[in-house]
Amino acid sequence: MRSLANHIIREIKKNTDIREVQHRDFIDNLRMINTTERSVFKSLRAAPDDTIHYFLFSSVDDIVGACTVSIDPSQYEEAYICDFEIFKSYRGSGYGSTLYKLLEDIMIRRYKARRITLAYRDQKAHKFWLHVGFEDDNPGVSRIMTKSI
């Protein structure tokens, strides 16, 4: 069973990509997906902003998720994940963990980030973020989590 799970994760890594896009391309690509899934992106309601970076997650020919990250140019060492969404039909298959690791690598290499912060929505999200190495900032009081990288 374990070797099957490892094989699936290797296949996901091999066929998965993350790319940074401009605000307009991000909007255009998300228009092709379900409105409910698109509505989670709070940052779409705002005008384009130099501190927001837009990423699309894809596997083969499908967009499997997307995220937005805020990075203050004067403080590149800190990144804030505004939105991180793996679309429903792709959840539970390893895409989230794999894509987060690719995103983290981009944050380290391209933006020299040393810390990532986020606010999670619910307990399921909290469990996911713990799984990829985040820690609660103030357990039981806030929904803020951080990870030093």
Disulfide bonds with the S-S distance in Angstrom:
none
